[in-house]
C-alpha cells in the first residue's frame, strides 16, 4: 500500500498511530500525539479513517540515505538491513572534477502541539561527493549516538529532533564524515569535528535566515568550513610559537629578560592554548576552546572580586576569530553590565580584548 505525507495511520504491531510527515523510500515518519516523529517501515502501517484537522508548519526535505538511528532505548533501522559493503564499481559519478566540499548542519525550530519549541536537526550534503557519517550529541563529556549512514551528493537528511528544554544539557554535536565517489576521484581527508552549542544563539530568532535548502528559515553551520578553519588555526599557532621560540633564542644573548611591570589596577591574562596546557596537540578544537573559556571566566570572576582591579586584558590572538567571538558572546549573555572594548593596538595588535570592571 502506498502512503504519502498527511495520511493518518496506525501501527500494525503496536498501539497508537498518528500522521505521516514524510516518506523516505520504505520508511514513513509518523508524528504521534506528543509531537514526536517515529520512523516505521511502511509494511507495518495501516490506514486510519480519521478526519485530519491539524497540520504541521514544518516541511521536511527527503533524503536518499541508508543508515541507523540511535534512540535512548535501542538502535532502530531506518531502512532494511544495509549491505556489508558498497559497490563502487561501474560508471563514475557525474561532476567528478569538482573536488570542493560543502557539508552543512541545519537547525529548524518547530512549534509542537503543547506550544513548546523543538529543533529539527538536518545534515546537508551540498557537494559532489557521497558521504558516510556518524552524528552524536555531547553532554557532560559523554557521547550519545544520533544517527549513522550514507548520504548521497546534493541531498539532505533529518538527523534528530531536540526538545528546547534539552538544549541546556547538550554541549555540542560531534560529526565524523568520510567522502567517496564511484570511479576515479580525488581523495579527501575525513572530517572529525565537534560543534559547540550555544543555547542563547540557537534560541535567538534573528539568527535564522532564508536559505537555498529549506522552505523555512534555518540556522546553518558550514561544518566543512568550520573544520578546515580550525585546522588552519592550529597550524598557524604552531608556526607562530616556533617563530617566537626561534626569536627568543636569537635575542637571548643580546639582552637579559625584560620584565614588564603591569599596572596595579590592570591584569593581563594570556589565553593562548599553549600557555594553558602542556601538549595542545592531544586536544580537539572544541576541548581547547572549552579550556580557554574556563580560564577566561575564572580570571574574570577573580578580577571582579578584587576591588583594586579596574580592568582586565585577555590576550586571545587573531586566529580565525572563534575565541574572540566566544568571549564576546559570554560577556553579552553572562556579564551584560560589564563594558568591553578592543585593547590597545599599540601593545596587543588586534589580538586582545579589554574588560572594564
PESULHU-V487468 format. One record per backbone hydrogen bond with DSSP energy under -0.5 kcal/mol. CO is the residue of the C=O (numbers start at 1). NH is the residue of the N-H. E is the energy in kcal/mol with one decimal. If there is no record, write none. Layout:
# PESULHU-V487468
CO;NH;E
CO;NH;E
This chain:
# PESULHU-V487468
4;7;-1.9
7;9;-0.5
7;20;-2.6
8;48;-2.7
9;18;-2.4
10;46;-2.4
16;11;-2.2
18;9;-2.8
19;31;-3.3
20;6;-3.1
22;29;-2.7
23;25;-0.5
24;27;-2.3
26;42;-2.4
27;24;-3.4
28;30;-0.7
28;40;-2.7
29;21;-2.9
29;22;-0.8
29;31;-0.5
30;32;-0.7
30;38;-2.2
31;19;-1.9
32;35;-1.9
36;32;-2.3
38;30;-2.6
40;28;-3.1
41;44;-2.4
42;45;-1.3
44;12;-2.9
46;10;-2.7
48;50;-2.3
51;53;-0.7
58;60;-0.5
62;156;-0.7
63;65;-1.0
64;152;-1.6
66;150;-2.7
67;78;-1.4
67;79;-0.7
68;148;-2.5
69;71;-0.6
69;76;-1.9
74;71;-2.2
74;76;-0.7
76;69;-1.9
85;87;-0.5
86;88;-0.6
88;183;-1.3
93;96;-0.6
95;98;-1.5
97;99;-0.8
100;128;-0.5
102;126;-2.0
103;223;-1.2
103;224;-1.4
104;124;-2.8
105;221;-2.9
106;122;-2.7
107;219;-2.4
108;120;-2.9
110;112;-0.7
110;118;-2.7
112;115;-1.9
116;112;-2.8
117;164;-2.2
118;110;-2.9
119;162;-2.9
120;108;-2.1
120;122;-0.5
121;159;-3.3
121;160;-1.3
122;106;-2.6
123;125;-0.5
123;157;-2.3
124;104;-2.6
124;126;-1.0
125;127;-0.5
125;154;-1.4
125;155;-0.8
127;154;-0.7
130;180;-2.2
131;151;-2.9
132;178;-2.5
133;149;-2.0
134;176;-2.0
135;146;-3.3
135;147;-1.4
136;174;-2.8
137;144;-2.1
138;171;-2.7
138;172;-1.2
139;142;-2.0
142;139;-2.7
144;137;-2.8
146;70;-1.9
147;135;-2.9
148;68;-2.9
149;133;-2.7
150;66;-1.2
151;131;-2.5
152;155;-0.8
155;125;-2.8
157;123;-2.6
157;159;-0.5
160;121;-3.3
161;163;-0.5
162;119;-2.8
163;166;-1.7
164;167;-1.2
166;169;-1.4
166;170;-0.9
169;171;-0.6
171;197;-2.5
172;138;-2.5
173;195;-3.0
174;136;-2.0
175;193;-2.6
176;134;-1.7
177;191;-2.3
178;132;-2.2
180;130;-2.4
182;93;-1.0
185;187;-0.6
190;192;-0.5
191;177;-2.6
193;175;-2.9
193;195;-0.6
194;196;-0.6
195;173;-2.2
196;198;-0.5
197;199;-0.7
198;202;-2.5
199;203;-1.9
201;204;-0.8
203;205;-0.7
204;207;-1.8
205;208;-1.5
207;209;-0.5
209;218;-2.5
214;211;-0.5
218;209;-2.1
218;220;-0.6
219;107;-2.5
221;105;-2.6
221;223;-1.2
222;226;-2.7
223;227;-2.7
224;228;-2.1
225;229;-2.3
226;230;-2.0
227;231;-2.1
228;232;-2.3
229;233;-2.3
230;234;-2.1
231;235;-2.1
232;236;-2.7
233;237;-2.4
234;238;-2.0
235;239;-2.4
236;240;-2.7
237;241;-2.6
238;242;-2.1
239;243;-2.2
240;244;-2.5
241;245;-2.4
242;246;-2.3
243;247;-2.4
244;248;-2.3
245;249;-1.8
246;250;-1.8
247;251;-2.7
248;252;-1.9
249;253;-0.5
251;254;-0.8
251;255;-1.4
257;259;-0.6
258;260;-0.6
259;261;-0.6
260;262;-0.9
263;266;-1.5
265;310;-2.8
265;311;-1.8
267;313;-3.4
269;271;-0.6
269;315;-3.0
272;275;-2.1
273;276;-1.3
273;277;-1.9
279;282;-1.7
280;283;-1.9
284;288;-2.5
285;289;-2.1
286;290;-2.2
287;291;-2.2
288;292;-2.3
289;293;-2.5
290;294;-2.3
291;295;-2.0
292;296;-2.0
293;297;-2.6
294;298;-2.2
295;299;-2.4
296;300;-2.4
297;301;-2.5
298;302;-2.2
299;303;-2.3
300;304;-2.1
301;305;-1.4
302;306;-0.6
303;306;-0.8
305;307;-0.8
306;309;-1.4
310;357;-2.4
311;267;-1.6
312;314;-0.5
312;355;-3.0
313;269;-2.9
313;315;-0.6
314;316;-0.8
314;353;-2.2
315;271;-3.0
318;321;-1.5
321;325;-2.2
322;326;-2.5
323;327;-2.3
324;328;-2.0
325;329;-2.5
326;330;-2.4
327;331;-2.3
328;332;-2.4
329;333;-2.3
330;334;-2.9
330;335;-0.8
331;335;-1.0
335;338;-1.7
339;356;-3.0
341;354;-3.2
344;348;-2.7
345;349;-2.0
348;351;-1.5
351;316;-1.7
351;317;-2.4
352;343;-1.9
353;314;-3.0
354;341;-2.4
355;312;-2.2
355;357;-0.5
356;339;-0.8
